[in-house]
Amino acid sequence: MRDEIQSAIYELEKERGISRDYIVTAIKEAFEQAYQQQFQKDNFMVKADTGTGLVRLYSRKMVVAKVTDSDSEIILKDARKVEPAAKVGDEVLVQVKIEQLPLAVVVKARKFIDDKIRERENDLVYERFHSQVGTLVNGEVLRQNKEGLLINLARCEGILTRDQQIPGERLRFQGVAKALILSVDKSPQGPRVLLSRAHPDFIQRLVELEVPEVGSGLVEVKRIVREPGSRAKVAVFSRDPKIDPVGAVIGPMGARIRAVSREIAFEHIDVVRFDQNPVKYVVNAFSPAKVVDAERRADGSFVVRATAEAFPVALGKSGVNVRLVERLVDASVELVQVDEGGQQQAALTHEAGETHEESTNL
């Protein structure tokens, strides 16, 4: 049995990453508590060597001339087999084999050890993934439940809830999926790792992987906004005047940004040049549309003018481009259509999340 315990300790330490000290301490506490609960006596003790993993069980017994309680007493003759100098009235430690313990004690001890090991495993998983919040992880798509998709992350399952999936995307079961670790929470069932493919930071991490200038810090991603499955805008800025931030992120013949788009179900990505000048920034934000100009009002909102030819692109499907521009510059934007002479023809406003065109050419 001793060899079995040592083998179990070695396996837990090597395969599950649980320290030998923790395992040995758990075994010690388990048998002491189980014995105490079973017999309501405190004469049982465990000696454990954390270095070798050797665990020995002992019963503390009083040396008496006549035994009335075999669980706590021992006659002098037998005591001297353990401690040659023992005399009546002394206490001696008598080694106990696990096989000699009542089954109830062993069962309770095993349950206690299992609970402690599971608790430690959960703590290790939590610590591992909590330190990785905001980073990317790969996992196998296992199955779907009422919350969303379960992803195998090795030693635990992550959950990709429906609101964190890209609308319209169908991930292949048993296929490998990449996701952002959004948060990690503790629960009675173990750590809950929440994943996301819809969060803007998912694009941020992908861009860092694909664009060396971003990964090294030469090009900074100022802000990312997106409507998952439809469109995203990435505002970039170069710390080195010799580096074009937009060109660096797009890559040769668009290879870098295409690689990012491919990972997010071919969501369209606009790479926007950030500018400290708010007016220039909002003009850039309308990319790929070429607007005429922009004006900042006293209340911080903007009016942006576009020709009839550029107006549909500036608006975007169902107004998505204007919505993303507003979030990117963090201000309200009114898009107006002007003729070739610069005269206003139509204005775009937002009310209650809907897009309305108002004719001004009566």
Legacy VTK file of the C-alpha trace (Angstrom):
# vtk DataFile Version 3.0
C-alpha trace
ASCII
DATASET POLYDATA
POINTS 362 float
0.000 0.000 0.000
2.927 2.308 0.743
4.191 1.885 -2.815
0.676 2.577 -4.126
0.504 5.853 -2.207
3.926 6.922 -3.455
2.966 6.026 -7.038
-0.246 8.047 -6.737
1.699 11.040 -5.388
4.169 10.819 -8.276
1.372 10.602 -10.849
-0.534 13.589 -9.433
2.649 15.645 -9.261
3.803 14.809 -12.797
0.539 14.666 -14.761
-1.636 17.205 -12.951
0.986 19.658 -11.750
0.041 19.411 -8.067
2.991 19.826 -5.716
4.130 16.899 -3.586
3.892 19.029 -0.439
0.213 19.722 -1.104
-0.624 16.067 -1.831
1.210 14.707 1.221
-0.405 17.308 3.478
-3.839 16.400 2.075
-3.242 12.690 2.792
-2.113 13.497 6.330
-5.158 15.655 7.069
-7.497 13.160 5.411
-6.611 10.176 7.585
-6.411 12.218 10.780
-9.827 13.788 10.213
-11.454 10.541 9.059
-10.196 8.674 12.120
-11.292 11.484 14.440
-14.788 11.536 12.919
-15.142 7.758 13.113
-13.897 7.161 16.668
-14.143 10.625 18.263
-10.568 10.168 19.469
-7.444 12.204 18.770
-4.844 9.461 19.298
-4.288 8.880 15.594
-1.540 10.651 13.703
0.161 10.620 10.337
3.836 11.223 9.674
4.665 12.275 6.161
7.957 12.947 4.424
7.334 15.498 1.704
10.766 14.819 0.244
10.192 11.119 -0.469
6.397 11.095 -0.377
6.534 8.380 2.305
3.431 8.339 4.512
3.159 6.382 7.767
0.114 6.030 9.996
0.381 5.752 13.772
-1.895 5.213 16.728
-0.859 6.872 19.974
-1.448 4.385 22.826
-1.060 4.448 26.566
1.024 1.646 28.100
-1.109 -0.172 30.715
-0.940 -3.361 32.764
-4.376 -4.453 31.490
-6.040 -3.287 28.275
-9.636 -2.084 28.514
-9.690 -0.114 25.216
-7.587 -1.640 22.445
-7.897 1.503 20.321
-6.051 3.668 22.823
-4.210 1.259 25.126
-1.425 -1.313 24.812
0.024 -3.781 27.302
3.615 -3.357 28.413
4.886 -6.481 26.608
3.612 -5.298 23.239
4.689 -1.702 23.895
8.309 -2.798 24.381
8.294 -4.330 20.892
7.833 -0.786 19.650
9.775 1.089 22.303
12.154 -1.128 24.330
12.388 1.417 27.176
8.611 1.797 27.542
7.006 1.497 30.947
3.475 1.613 32.277
2.072 5.137 32.005
4.110 6.022 28.900
2.677 6.791 25.478
4.034 4.964 22.433
3.378 5.304 18.719
2.232 2.067 17.121
2.421 1.927 13.325
-0.864 1.093 11.634
-1.222 -0.315 8.140
-3.986 1.118 5.995
-5.345 -2.411 5.601
-5.896 -2.507 9.378
-8.120 0.581 9.387
-11.906 0.209 9.326
-13.340 0.556 5.829
-15.356 3.615 6.885
-12.150 5.471 7.798
-10.498 4.638 4.461
-13.605 5.675 2.482
-13.847 9.015 4.317
-10.132 9.653 3.889
-10.275 8.876 0.168
-13.225 11.248 -0.320
-11.381 13.996 1.561
-8.266 13.479 -0.602
-10.315 13.469 -3.819
-12.027 16.711 -2.775
-8.710 18.382 -1.913
-7.102 17.269 -5.188
-10.101 18.512 -7.196
-10.025 21.808 -5.298
-6.324 22.244 -6.029
-6.765 21.330 -9.689
-9.521 23.939 -9.981
-7.285 26.526 -8.324
-4.432 25.754 -10.725
-6.722 25.990 -13.749
-8.165 29.274 -12.470
-4.706 30.734 -11.832
-3.477 29.631 -15.264
-6.333 31.103 -17.265
-6.867 34.166 -15.061
-3.298 35.200 -15.868
-4.104 34.814 -19.577
-7.252 36.963 -19.710
-7.067 39.112 -22.846
-4.909 36.646 -24.765
-5.740 34.165 -27.523
-6.268 30.467 -27.018
-6.866 27.540 -29.363
-9.273 24.753 -28.498
-11.285 21.931 -29.984
-14.988 22.607 -30.544
-16.706 19.916 -28.472
-20.452 20.409 -28.459
-23.227 22.908 -28.013
-25.370 23.435 -24.925
-28.070 25.946 -24.010
-25.457 28.681 -23.394
-23.307 28.232 -26.463
-20.330 26.226 -27.685
-18.053 24.271 -25.353
-14.371 24.453 -26.279
-11.786 21.983 -24.980
-8.888 23.979 -23.515
-7.054 21.011 -21.931
-7.893 20.357 -18.277
-11.008 22.495 -18.576
-13.733 23.583 -20.962
-14.252 27.135 -22.162
-17.663 28.508 -23.094
-18.263 30.570 -26.213
-21.685 32.015 -25.448
-24.021 32.989 -28.269
-23.502 36.709 -27.720
-19.725 36.235 -28.028
-19.950 34.328 -31.318
-19.743 35.995 -34.710
-23.286 36.145 -36.125
-23.738 33.722 -38.994
-20.490 31.900 -38.345
-20.598 28.100 -38.034
-17.608 26.590 -36.270
-16.925 22.973 -37.206
-17.373 20.419 -34.429
-14.092 18.683 -33.519
-12.341 21.466 -35.418
-9.874 23.865 -33.790
-11.154 27.351 -32.994
-9.237 30.435 -31.896
-10.804 32.751 -29.315
-10.055 35.518 -26.835
-10.067 34.666 -23.125
-12.585 37.238 -21.954
-12.872 36.386 -18.268
-12.418 33.572 -15.743
-14.785 33.045 -12.823
-14.912 30.527 -10.004
-17.987 28.323 -9.691
-19.000 25.209 -7.677
-18.415 23.147 -10.832
-14.920 24.554 -11.315
-13.425 27.526 -13.183
-15.654 29.073 -15.848
-13.584 30.349 -18.769
-15.584 32.750 -20.925
-14.342 33.040 -24.507
-15.109 35.544 -27.259
-14.758 35.874 -31.016
-16.973 38.972 -31.139
-14.999 41.284 -28.828
-12.883 44.065 -30.421
-9.848 42.793 -28.524
-10.054 39.570 -30.549
-9.158 41.613 -33.627
-6.488 43.468 -31.614
-4.704 40.206 -30.732
-4.990 38.914 -34.307
-3.483 42.127 -35.674
-0.609 41.833 -33.192
0.094 38.336 -34.515
-0.083 39.270 -38.191
1.615 42.694 -38.110
5.186 42.732 -36.698
5.148 46.539 -36.437
2.152 46.326 -34.093
3.627 43.444 -32.106
6.861 45.406 -31.600
5.050 48.637 -30.694
6.237 50.695 -33.678
2.631 50.950 -34.829
-0.051 51.477 -32.194
-3.663 50.384 -32.472
-5.539 53.334 -30.983
-9.032 51.890 -31.069
-11.116 49.105 -32.587
-14.879 49.141 -33.045
-16.936 46.499 -34.763
-20.331 45.089 -35.506
-19.376 41.403 -35.470
-20.061 39.602 -38.714
-20.530 42.847 -40.604
-17.780 45.445 -40.332
-14.942 46.669 -38.145
-12.744 49.750 -38.025
-9.185 49.776 -36.726
-7.573 53.154 -35.976
-3.781 53.031 -36.137
-0.921 55.428 -35.414
2.801 55.216 -36.169
5.435 56.136 -33.586
7.968 56.231 -36.405
7.277 58.895 -39.070
8.998 56.684 -41.621
6.392 53.939 -41.172
2.968 54.200 -42.784
0.654 52.667 -40.135
-2.197 51.935 -42.543
0.095 50.286 -45.086
1.841 48.263 -42.374
-1.438 46.834 -41.074
-2.892 46.152 -44.510
0.314 44.490 -45.642
1.665 43.735 -49.119
-1.294 43.382 -51.482
-3.578 43.340 -48.427
-2.176 40.016 -47.183
-2.026 40.894 -43.477
-5.499 42.336 -43.080
-6.932 39.520 -45.218
-5.446 36.974 -42.833
-7.178 38.727 -39.924
-10.454 38.962 -41.825
-10.294 35.276 -42.719
-10.087 34.375 -39.029
-13.251 36.375 -38.236
-15.471 34.863 -40.923
-14.344 37.409 -43.552
-15.713 40.375 -41.616
-14.845 43.560 -43.525
-12.119 45.601 -41.796
-11.407 49.275 -42.473
-7.926 50.409 -41.410
-8.112 54.083 -40.420
-5.277 56.548 -39.879
-5.559 58.102 -36.416
-5.014 61.868 -36.197
-4.711 64.147 -33.184
-6.814 66.663 -35.083
-10.446 65.581 -34.431
-11.719 66.903 -37.778
-9.031 65.093 -39.776
-9.642 61.968 -37.694
-13.375 61.881 -38.419
-12.704 62.377 -42.155
-10.245 59.464 -42.069
-12.723 57.358 -40.086
-15.174 57.312 -42.983
-12.717 55.245 -45.041
-13.168 53.725 -47.558
-15.549 56.562 -48.433
-13.959 59.797 -49.665
-15.959 62.549 -47.967
-15.749 66.209 -48.958
-14.998 67.648 -45.529
-16.106 67.750 -41.887
-16.937 70.425 -39.362
-16.930 70.204 -35.587
-19.811 71.876 -33.796
-19.686 73.648 -30.461
-21.289 70.667 -28.711
-18.527 68.323 -29.935
-20.600 66.632 -32.617
-19.608 66.593 -36.275
-21.283 67.341 -39.580
-19.669 65.479 -42.466
-20.364 66.248 -46.129
-20.235 63.700 -48.937
-21.102 63.867 -52.629
-23.968 61.832 -54.047
-21.464 59.356 -55.434
-19.669 58.862 -52.103
-22.774 59.090 -49.911
-23.867 55.392 -50.101
-20.365 54.182 -49.203
-20.049 56.757 -46.405
-23.420 55.625 -45.045
-22.737 51.913 -45.322
-25.273 49.126 -45.413
-28.135 50.049 -43.067
-25.967 52.926 -41.757
-23.239 50.657 -40.340
-20.372 52.891 -41.474
-21.766 55.965 -39.738
-22.488 53.999 -36.535
-18.931 52.711 -36.414
-17.491 56.175 -37.118
-19.459 57.602 -34.184
-18.089 54.920 -31.869
-14.571 55.314 -33.214
-14.431 59.094 -32.637
-16.752 58.936 -29.625
-19.034 61.686 -30.902
-22.330 62.163 -32.721
-21.999 62.492 -36.502
-24.427 63.950 -39.027
-23.753 62.868 -42.596
-25.101 65.210 -45.262
-25.182 64.865 -49.011
-24.005 67.804 -51.075
-23.972 68.497 -54.802
-20.894 69.245 -56.834
-21.122 72.879 -55.792
-21.153 71.987 -52.105
-24.868 72.695 -51.583
-26.594 70.406 -49.060
-29.122 67.987 -50.545
-29.879 65.455 -47.758
-28.907 64.910 -44.170
-28.525 61.759 -42.138
-29.487 61.719 -38.484
-29.733 59.022 -35.830
-32.710 58.640 -33.554
-33.426 55.702 -31.248
-30.792 53.633 -33.046
-32.450 54.045 -36.460
-31.148 55.788 -39.553
-33.228 58.449 -41.302
-32.559 60.521 -44.385
-34.091 63.994 -44.376
-34.441 65.913 -47.637
-33.240 69.493 -47.469
-33.594 70.274 -51.176
-37.214 71.416 -51.411
LINES 1 363
362 0 1 2 3 4 5 6 7 8 9 10 11 12 13 14 15 16 17 18 19 20 21 22 23 24 25 26 27 28 29 30 31 32 33 34 35 36 37 38 39 40 41 42 43 44 45 46 47 48 49 50 51 52 53 54 55 56 57 58 59 60 61 62 63 64 65 66 67 68 69 70 71 72 73 74 75 76 77 78 79 80 81 82 83 84 85 86 87 88 89 90 91 92 93 94 95 96 97 98 99 100 101 102 103 104 105 106 107 108 109 110 111 112 113 114 115 116 117 118 119 120 121 122 123 124 125 126 127 128 129 130 131 132 133 134 135 136 137 138 139 140 141 142 143 144 145 146 147 148 149 150 151 152 153 154 155 156 157 158 159 160 161 162 163 164 165 166 167 168 169 170 171 172 173 174 175 176 177 178 179 180 181 182 183 184 185 186 187 188 189 190 191 192 193 194 195 196 197 198 199 200 201 202 203 204 205 206 207 208 209 210 211 212 213 214 215 216 217 218 219 220 221 222 223 224 225 226 227 228 229 230 231 232 233 234 235 236 237 238 239 240 241 242 243 244 245 246 247 248 249 250 251 252 253 254 255 256 257 258 259 260 261 262 263 264 265 266 267 268 269 270 271 272 273 274 275 276 277 278 279 280 281 282 283 284 285 286 287 288 289 290 291 292 293 294 295 296 297 298 299 300 301 302 303 304 305 306 307 308 309 310 311 312 313 314 315 316 317 318 319 320 321 322 323 324 325 326 327 328 329 330 331 332 333 334 335 336 337 338 339 340 341 342 343 344 345 346 347 348 349 350 351 352 353 354 355 356 357 358 359 360 361
